[in-house]
Amino acid sequence: MDLAAPLWDVHNHQGWSQLAELGLALVLSTLIGWERGTRQKSAGLRTHALVGIASALMMQISQYGFSNVLGMEDVSFDPSRVASQIIAGIGFIGGGLIFVRRDAVRGLTTAATVWLTCGVGMACGGGLGVLAAVTTALHFVVIRGYPLVANRLFAERAAKESTVRLRYRTGAALLPQLMEMCTDRDFRILGVRVDRVPRPAGEPGGGERPGAEDTAHVVLRLEGTGDVRQLASEMFHTAGVLGMDVTPDSDPDE
């Protein structure tokens, strides 16, 4: 009677070499996940680490998991078949990270890093540790270095999204004037939200006369290549504007 193969068997591809490949996949994928986590992205440290380890393990299974049936009659074995399914399966995770809000697509970069982490894990599981390490280093070059280069080369032409919050007195049709200021300076208005705040009843003009002395809180989402802070300064000095705040948005692709 044949005895089962021992649990620890370096000759059956269950030894230090395979554990080292899993360990390298853990380290490299954790580095990639750490970078995403520092930017508060939806897929962070744990997600990337698990993707890297799982990809390395499935790559090892694809190579060594069916060695006991090799040479048997009526057995057709393609070692690349399991590995190819890893690429198809990781698309479900990447697709869940991408979402569209109005005309802005978010999560593309994070989805791409999950896909890259899968490739890094597969390289580790396939014994290509040097390629996996170099790819991880290139990931940091692209993620950290490319935005700096792009900002220097295309700072004047790149359209950026910003959120402008302002407070003004109602009754003078001021909002159309402020919106016209935005479009005159080549800013595109992505969205407008207006909240009207009546004056308290105890103040002059309040209570029974909530019209001319009411204030409005407006949130404008803008996109343009100009200096949004300069635009905000001009809007703030418009008669009737009581307060102003500007928040540049993060990169939507990340």
Residue frames relative to the residue before (quaternion, step in Angstrom):
aa qw qx qy qz dx dy dz
M 1.0000 0.0000 0.0000 0.0000 0.00 0.00 0.00
D 0.4297 -0.7079 0.5037 0.2462 3.55 -0.91 0.99
L 0.3340 -0.7312 0.5625 0.1935 3.51 -1.03 0.86
A 0.5508 -0.6059 0.4550 0.3500 3.58 -1.13 0.65
A 0.5747 -0.5907 0.4430 0.3530 3.54 -1.17 0.63
P 0.5330 -0.6400 0.4381 0.3382 3.60 -0.96 0.78
L 0.6057 -0.5868 0.4004 0.3585 3.52 -1.18 0.68
W 0.7595 0.2440 -0.1389 0.5868 3.57 0.98 -0.88
D 0.2336 0.7731 -0.5414 0.2336 3.55 -0.20 1.30
V 0.2781 -0.7921 0.5204 0.1561 3.58 -0.21 1.26
H 0.6425 0.5189 -0.3295 0.4577 3.58 1.15 -0.51
N 0.7009 0.3985 -0.2566 0.5329 3.58 1.28 -0.27
H 0.5609 -0.6530 0.3547 0.3649 3.56 1.23 0.66
Q 0.5789 0.5030 -0.4231 0.4826 3.55 0.96 0.94
G 0.4611 0.6757 -0.4439 0.3659 3.53 0.45 1.24
W 0.8148 -0.2756 0.1901 0.4733 3.52 -1.30 -0.39
S 0.6132 0.5711 -0.3584 0.4114 3.59 1.01 -0.70
Q 0.6902 0.4677 -0.2802 0.4758 3.57 0.90 -0.92
L 0.6413 0.5114 -0.3275 0.4689 3.59 1.03 -0.74
A 0.6257 0.5285 -0.3357 0.4654 3.58 1.07 -0.71
E 0.6344 0.5242 -0.3321 0.4609 3.59 1.02 -0.73
L 0.6511 0.4936 -0.3126 0.4845 3.58 1.00 -0.80
G 0.6497 0.5198 -0.3180 0.4546 3.58 0.98 -0.79
L 0.6515 0.4979 -0.3176 0.4762 3.58 0.98 -0.79
A 0.6258 0.5258 -0.3377 0.4667 3.59 1.02 -0.75
L 0.6319 0.5320 -0.3259 0.4598 3.58 1.03 -0.79
V 0.6802 0.4959 -0.2971 0.4507 3.60 0.84 -0.96
L 0.7105 0.4679 -0.2751 0.4479 3.58 0.76 -1.01
S 0.6819 0.4705 -0.2977 0.4744 3.60 0.91 -0.86
T 0.6049 0.5414 -0.3572 0.4619 3.59 1.11 -0.57
L 0.6252 0.5298 -0.3386 0.4624 3.60 1.01 -0.73
I 0.6599 0.4892 -0.3095 0.4790 3.57 0.95 -0.84
G 0.6716 0.4940 -0.2972 0.4654 3.59 0.94 -0.85
W 0.6010 0.5569 -0.3608 0.4457 3.58 1.07 -0.66
E 0.6463 0.5196 -0.3258 0.4539 3.60 0.94 -0.83
R 0.6680 0.4784 -0.3027 0.4830 3.59 0.96 -0.82
G 0.6513 0.5363 -0.3154 0.4344 3.56 1.00 -0.79
T 0.6362 0.5325 -0.3366 0.4454 3.59 1.02 -0.72
R 0.7052 0.4170 -0.2593 0.5114 3.57 1.20 -0.40
Q 0.4640 -0.7231 0.4140 0.3007 3.56 1.30 0.36
K 0.2910 0.7616 -0.5236 0.2471 3.57 0.90 0.93
S 0.6646 -0.5487 0.3396 0.3767 3.55 -1.24 0.54
A 0.7366 0.2584 -0.1818 0.5980 3.60 1.11 -0.61
G 0.0057 -0.8457 0.5308 -0.0547 3.56 -0.45 1.21
L 0.8714 -0.0873 0.0684 0.4779 3.50 -1.13 -0.81
R 0.7314 0.4475 -0.2638 0.4419 3.60 0.64 -1.08
T 0.6514 0.5311 -0.3244 0.4340 3.58 0.93 -0.90
H 0.6984 0.4639 -0.2828 0.4660 3.58 0.82 -0.97
A 0.6353 0.5291 -0.3370 0.4504 3.59 0.99 -0.79
L 0.6732 0.4885 -0.2999 0.4671 3.58 0.91 -0.86
V 0.6305 0.5257 -0.3358 0.4619 3.59 1.00 -0.78
G 0.6719 0.5071 -0.3026 0.4471 3.59 0.91 -0.88
I 0.6758 0.4820 -0.2989 0.4707 3.58 0.89 -0.93
A 0.6683 0.5086 -0.3082 0.4469 3.58 0.86 -0.95
S 0.6501 0.5115 -0.3260 0.4577 3.59 0.96 -0.81
A 0.6466 0.5100 -0.3223 0.4669 3.59 0.98 -0.82
L 0.6604 0.5111 -0.3109 0.4539 3.58 0.93 -0.88
M 0.6848 0.4733 -0.2978 0.4673 3.59 0.87 -0.90
M 0.6038 0.5361 -0.3607 0.4668 3.58 1.13 -0.55
Q 0.6468 0.5037 -0.3171 0.4768 3.59 1.02 -0.74
I 0.6323 0.5192 -0.3297 0.4711 3.56 1.02 -0.79
S 0.6373 0.5396 -0.3255 0.4437 3.56 1.00 -0.82
Q 0.7152 0.4524 -0.2530 0.4689 3.57 1.05 -0.78
Y 0.8385 0.2366 -0.0600 0.4871 3.56 0.82 -1.07
G 0.5711 0.6694 -0.3704 0.2975 3.58 1.12 -0.49
F 0.7557 0.3540 -0.1972 0.5145 3.59 1.16 -0.42
S 0.3177 0.7842 -0.4868 0.2172 3.57 1.24 0.38
N 0.6259 0.5690 -0.3478 0.4043 3.62 1.11 -0.55
V 0.7086 0.4260 -0.2732 0.4917 3.60 1.20 -0.28
L 0.4426 0.6910 -0.4629 0.3350 3.58 1.26 0.02
G 0.7831 0.3129 -0.2439 0.4790 3.54 -0.97 0.85
M 0.5542 0.5995 -0.4045 0.4121 3.60 1.22 -0.17
E 0.5631 -0.6080 0.4434 0.3417 3.53 -1.15 0.62
D 0.8394 0.1799 -0.1592 0.4876 3.55 -1.23 0.66
V 0.5502 0.5714 -0.4168 0.4439 3.61 1.10 0.62
S 0.0743 -0.7801 0.6212 0.0045 3.56 -0.67 1.15
F 0.0204 -0.8344 0.5470 -0.0636 3.57 -0.49 1.20
D 0.0500 -0.7730 0.6324 -0.0019 3.57 -0.83 1.09
P 0.2962 -0.8072 0.4761 0.1846 3.64 -0.19 1.17
S 0.6399 0.5358 -0.3362 0.4364 3.61 1.17 -0.32
R 0.5101 0.6881 -0.4154 0.3062 3.60 1.22 -0.31
V 0.6645 0.4817 -0.3135 0.4777 3.61 0.92 -0.83
A 0.6488 0.5298 -0.3211 0.4418 3.57 0.94 -0.88
S 0.6554 0.5147 -0.3252 0.4469 3.60 0.94 -0.76
Q 0.6455 0.5228 -0.3265 0.4509 3.57 1.09 -0.64
I 0.5364 0.6002 -0.4158 0.4233 3.61 1.18 -0.37
I 0.6537 0.5154 -0.3120 0.4580 3.58 0.91 -0.91
A 0.6670 0.4904 -0.3098 0.4676 3.58 0.94 -0.84
G 0.6852 0.5056 -0.2968 0.4322 3.58 0.92 -0.83
I 0.6458 0.5359 -0.3379 0.4261 3.59 0.99 -0.73
G 0.5352 0.6376 -0.4026 0.3808 3.59 1.19 -0.35
F 0.6048 0.5604 -0.3619 0.4349 3.60 1.11 -0.58
I 0.6530 0.4905 -0.3171 0.4822 3.58 1.01 -0.76
G 0.6672 0.5064 -0.3047 0.4533 3.57 0.90 -0.90
G 0.6515 0.5225 -0.3201 0.4472 3.57 0.98 -0.80
G 0.6586 0.5180 -0.3117 0.4482 3.57 1.08 -0.66
L 0.6528 0.5198 -0.3130 0.4535 3.59 1.23 -0.32
I 0.6650 0.4865 -0.2959 0.4831 3.58 1.24 -0.33
F 0.1047 0.7822 -0.6102 0.0701 3.55 -0.90 0.91
V 0.3345 -0.7438 0.5565 0.1586 3.53 -1.20 0.66
R 0.0313 -0.7693 0.6381 0.0066 3.54 -0.97 0.94
R 0.7905 -0.1028 -0.0280 0.6031 3.51 -0.37 1.36
D 0.7745 -0.3000 0.2215 0.5110 3.60 -0.59 -1.09
A 0.5703 0.5779 -0.3828 0.4407 3.61 1.24 0.37
V 0.2119 -0.7662 0.5983 0.1003 3.56 -0.90 1.00
R 0.0565 -0.8158 0.5756 -0.0077 3.57 -0.72 1.06
G 0.7430 0.4285 -0.3104 0.4100 3.53 -1.22 0.60
L 0.4220 0.7295 -0.4633 0.2741 3.60 1.24 -0.02
T 0.6810 0.4933 -0.3038 0.4478 3.59 0.85 -0.93
T 0.6542 0.5032 -0.3160 0.4678 3.58 0.97 -0.83
A 0.6328 0.5151 -0.3314 0.4738 3.60 1.01 -0.75
A 0.6505 0.5127 -0.3155 0.4631 3.58 1.03 -0.78
T 0.6515 0.5044 -0.3290 0.4613 3.61 1.01 -0.72
V 0.6007 0.5320 -0.3633 0.4734 3.61 1.09 -0.58
W 0.6429 0.5105 -0.3106 0.4791 3.57 1.00 -0.83
L 0.6540 0.5023 -0.3064 0.4755 3.59 0.97 -0.86
T 0.6341 0.5299 -0.3304 0.4561 3.60 1.00 -0.82
C 0.6052 0.5426 -0.3473 0.4677 3.55 1.07 -0.70
G 0.6673 0.4980 -0.2984 0.4665 3.57 0.94 -0.88
V 0.6279 0.5283 -0.3285 0.4676 3.57 1.04 -0.79
G 0.6609 0.5034 -0.3035 0.4665 3.59 0.93 -0.86
M 0.6479 0.5087 -0.3225 0.4663 3.58 0.98 -0.80
A 0.6365 0.5219 -0.3302 0.4620 3.59 1.01 -0.78
C 0.6387 0.5123 -0.3262 0.4725 3.59 1.00 -0.78
G 0.6863 0.4857 -0.2858 0.4598 3.57 0.88 -0.92
G 0.6959 0.4570 -0.2693 0.4841 3.56 1.18 -0.53
G 0.5798 -0.6222 0.3635 0.3803 3.57 1.26 0.18
L 0.5553 0.5948 -0.3897 0.4313 3.59 1.27 0.30
G 0.0031 0.8680 -0.4960 0.0248 3.55 0.75 1.08
V 0.6321 0.5360 -0.3419 0.4431 3.59 1.00 -0.76
L 0.6532 0.4989 -0.3115 0.4768 3.58 0.95 -0.87
A 0.6406 0.5272 -0.3263 0.4530 3.59 0.99 -0.80
A 0.6721 0.4934 -0.2977 0.4651 3.59 0.93 -0.89
V 0.6564 0.4983 -0.3140 0.4714 3.60 0.94 -0.84
T 0.6377 0.5239 -0.3275 0.4600 3.59 0.99 -0.79
T 0.6327 0.5210 -0.3291 0.4691 3.60 1.00 -0.77
A 0.6474 0.5049 -0.3155 0.4758 3.58 0.99 -0.81
L 0.6475 0.5090 -0.3184 0.4693 3.59 0.99 -0.80
H 0.5727 0.5843 -0.3732 0.4373 3.57 1.12 -0.62
F 0.6851 0.4708 -0.2872 0.4759 3.59 0.90 -0.90
V 0.6007 0.5506 -0.3605 0.4538 3.60 1.09 -0.64
V 0.6932 0.4720 -0.2753 0.4700 3.57 0.91 -0.94
I 0.7147 0.4735 -0.2705 0.4380 3.58 0.77 -1.04
R 0.7728 0.3536 -0.1837 0.4940 3.57 0.86 -0.95
G 0.7423 0.4475 -0.2403 0.4369 3.58 0.94 -0.83
Y 0.6498 0.5584 -0.3343 0.3927 3.58 0.89 -0.86
P 0.6433 0.5093 -0.3588 0.4450 3.67 0.87 -0.70
L 0.6357 0.5223 -0.3385 0.4567 3.61 1.01 -0.71
V 0.6633 0.4892 -0.3037 0.4780 3.57 0.97 -0.85
A 0.6618 0.5101 -0.3095 0.4539 3.58 0.94 -0.88
N 0.6408 0.5285 -0.3328 0.4464 3.58 0.98 -0.77
R 0.6810 0.4789 -0.2929 0.4702 3.57 1.03 -0.72
L 0.7190 0.4543 -0.2587 0.4578 3.56 0.96 -0.84
F 0.8218 0.2070 -0.0661 0.5267 3.55 0.96 -0.90
A 0.2322 0.8149 -0.5084 0.1533 3.59 1.15 0.48
E 0.7174 0.4575 -0.2630 0.4548 3.58 0.95 -0.82
R 0.7502 0.4072 -0.2192 0.4726 3.59 1.13 -0.52
A 0.5926 0.5993 -0.3759 0.3852 3.59 1.14 -0.45
A 0.3450 -0.7319 0.5519 0.2018 3.56 -0.82 1.00
K 0.0901 -0.8027 0.5894 0.0071 3.55 -0.86 1.01
E 0.3823 -0.7100 0.5463 0.2263 3.53 -1.15 0.69
S 0.0044 0.7812 -0.6235 0.0319 3.55 -1.09 0.79
T 0.2767 -0.7309 0.6004 0.1696 3.52 -1.30 0.47
V 0.1073 -0.7878 0.6062 0.0207 3.56 -0.75 1.12
R 0.0874 -0.7788 0.6209 0.0178 3.55 -0.79 1.10
L 0.0832 0.8096 -0.5749 0.0840 3.57 -0.74 1.01
R 0.2325 -0.7461 0.6119 0.1215 3.51 -1.32 0.47
Y 0.0761 0.8076 -0.5770 0.0952 3.56 -0.80 1.00
R 0.5598 -0.5837 0.4690 0.3548 3.55 -1.33 0.33
T 0.3615 -0.7295 0.5406 0.2118 3.54 -0.95 0.90
G 0.6141 0.5834 -0.4075 0.3412 3.51 -1.34 0.16
A 0.7371 0.3848 -0.2340 0.5038 3.61 1.22 -0.22
A 0.4472 -0.7046 0.4438 0.3264 3.62 1.24 0.33
L 0.1964 0.8346 -0.4893 0.1595 3.54 0.97 0.94
L 0.5970 0.6091 -0.3714 0.3669 3.61 1.01 -0.70
P 0.6541 0.4906 -0.3454 0.4607 3.67 0.82 -0.76
Q 0.6302 0.5333 -0.3348 0.4543 3.59 1.05 -0.71
L 0.6704 0.4918 -0.2977 0.4691 3.56 0.96 -0.87
M 0.6487 0.5066 -0.3158 0.4720 3.59 1.00 -0.76
E 0.6257 0.5253 -0.3342 0.4699 3.58 1.08 -0.68
M 0.6010 0.5482 -0.3543 0.4611 3.58 1.09 -0.67
C 0.6442 0.5251 -0.3213 0.4539 3.59 1.00 -0.79
T 0.7102 0.4530 -0.2695 0.4667 3.59 0.80 -0.97
D 0.6144 0.5526 -0.3537 0.4383 3.61 1.07 -0.63
R 0.7269 0.3843 -0.2213 0.5244 3.58 1.17 -0.57
D 0.5855 -0.6510 0.3300 0.3529 3.54 1.22 0.73
F 0.4489 0.6273 -0.5026 0.3903 3.57 1.00 0.83
R 0.2870 -0.7423 0.5824 0.1656 3.54 -1.02 0.87
I 0.3325 -0.7489 0.5438 0.1813 3.57 -0.86 0.99
L 0.2252 -0.8073 0.5380 0.0901 3.56 -0.52 1.26
G 0.8065 -0.0991 0.0947 0.5751 3.57 1.10 -0.61
V 0.1257 -0.7739 0.6184 0.0538 3.55 -1.21 0.65
R 0.0230 0.7714 -0.6359 0.0080 3.56 -1.00 0.87
V 0.0945 -0.8059 0.5844 0.0022 3.57 -0.79 1.08
D 0.0496 -0.7692 0.6371 0.0040 3.56 -0.92 1.01
R 0.2379 -0.7857 0.5592 0.1160 3.56 -0.64 1.13
V 0.1249 -0.7959 0.5919 0.0256 3.56 -0.84 1.03
P 0.2694 -0.7752 0.5461 0.1680 3.67 -0.38 1.16
R 0.5373 -0.6015 0.4826 0.3414 3.54 -1.21 0.52
P 0.5850 -0.5793 0.4213 0.3805 3.62 -1.07 0.60
A 0.6099 -0.6010 0.3785 0.3515 3.55 -1.10 0.73
G 0.6721 0.5243 -0.3080 0.4224 3.60 1.06 -0.60
E 0.6380 0.5282 -0.3377 0.4473 3.61 1.21 -0.30
P 0.6151 -0.5391 0.4059 0.4077 3.58 -1.18 0.46
G 0.7959 0.2523 -0.2145 0.5069 3.52 -0.88 0.97
G 0.6137 0.5638 -0.3540 0.4245 3.60 1.23 -0.12
G 0.7196 0.4619 -0.3103 0.4153 3.53 -1.32 -0.15
E 0.8554 0.0571 -0.0093 0.5147 3.55 -0.32 -1.26
R 0.7608 0.2793 -0.1848 0.5559 3.60 1.18 -0.35
P 0.0664 0.8527 -0.5143 0.0635 3.60 0.43 1.16
G 0.4605 0.7472 -0.4022 0.2605 3.61 1.22 0.13
A 0.8477 0.2669 -0.1527 0.4322 3.53 -0.13 -1.31
E 0.7503 0.4045 -0.2267 0.4711 3.60 1.04 -0.64
D 0.4076 0.6946 -0.4941 0.3275 3.61 1.20 0.25
T 0.2757 -0.7277 0.5944 0.2027 3.56 -1.29 0.32
A 0.2250 -0.7598 0.5979 0.1212 3.53 -1.25 0.52
H 0.2273 -0.7361 0.6218 0.1408 3.55 -1.08 0.82
V 0.0687 -0.8185 0.5697 -0.0272 3.56 -0.65 1.16
V 0.1262 -0.7589 0.6347 0.0725 3.55 -1.06 0.83
L 0.0779 -0.7979 0.5977 -0.0054 3.57 -0.63 1.19
R 0.1629 -0.7503 0.6327 0.1009 3.57 -0.90 0.96
L 0.0637 -0.8322 0.5491 -0.0420 3.54 -0.54 1.28
E 0.0899 -0.7554 0.6445 0.0774 3.52 -1.30 0.45
G 0.3199 0.7455 -0.5343 0.2377 3.55 -0.79 0.99
T 0.5333 -0.6404 0.4648 0.2991 3.53 -1.35 0.19
G 0.5765 0.6204 -0.3695 0.3824 3.59 1.24 -0.20
D 0.6299 -0.5079 0.4295 0.4010 3.52 -1.40 -0.11
V 0.2883 -0.7989 0.5022 0.1626 3.56 -0.24 1.26
R 0.6205 0.5474 -0.3517 0.4378 3.60 1.10 -0.57
Q 0.6245 0.5098 -0.3375 0.4860 3.58 1.09 -0.64
L 0.6209 0.5273 -0.3320 0.4757 3.56 1.05 -0.77
A 0.6575 0.5107 -0.3092 0.4597 3.58 0.94 -0.90
S 0.6320 0.5314 -0.3358 0.4532 3.58 1.02 -0.73
E 0.6565 0.4943 -0.3110 0.4775 3.59 0.97 -0.81
M 0.6525 0.5042 -0.3202 0.4663 3.58 0.99 -0.79
F 0.6370 0.5484 -0.3302 0.4294 3.58 1.02 -0.78
H 0.7054 0.4516 -0.2607 0.4802 3.60 1.05 -0.73
T 0.4615 0.6461 -0.4648 0.3919 3.58 1.26 0.22
A 0.5388 -0.6418 0.4414 0.3208 3.56 -0.91 0.92
G 0.7635 0.3367 -0.2787 0.4754 3.55 -0.86 1.03
V 0.6048 0.5333 -0.3657 0.4648 3.61 1.21 -0.32
L 0.2245 -0.8254 0.5127 0.0739 3.57 -0.70 1.13
G 0.8138 -0.0164 0.0369 0.5797 3.61 1.09 -0.52
M 0.0860 -0.8037 0.5888 -0.0055 3.54 -1.20 0.60
D 0.0597 0.7716 -0.6319 0.0420 3.56 -1.12 0.75
V 0.1373 -0.7945 0.5901 0.0402 3.59 -0.97 0.93
T 0.0313 -0.7920 0.6096 -0.0088 3.58 -0.93 0.94
P 0.2681 -0.7510 0.5783 0.1722 3.64 -0.47 1.13
D 0.3948 -0.7223 0.5200 0.2279 3.56 -0.93 0.91
S 0.5406 -0.6017 0.4779 0.3425 3.56 -1.28 0.46
D 0.6919 -0.4537 0.3609 0.4303 3.51 -1.35 0.20
P 0.3873 -0.7595 0.4630 0.2426 3.65 -0.51 1.11
D 0.6463 0.5436 -0.3384 0.4150 3.62 1.07 -0.56
E 0.6496 0.5337 -0.3295 0.4297 3.58 1.14 -0.33
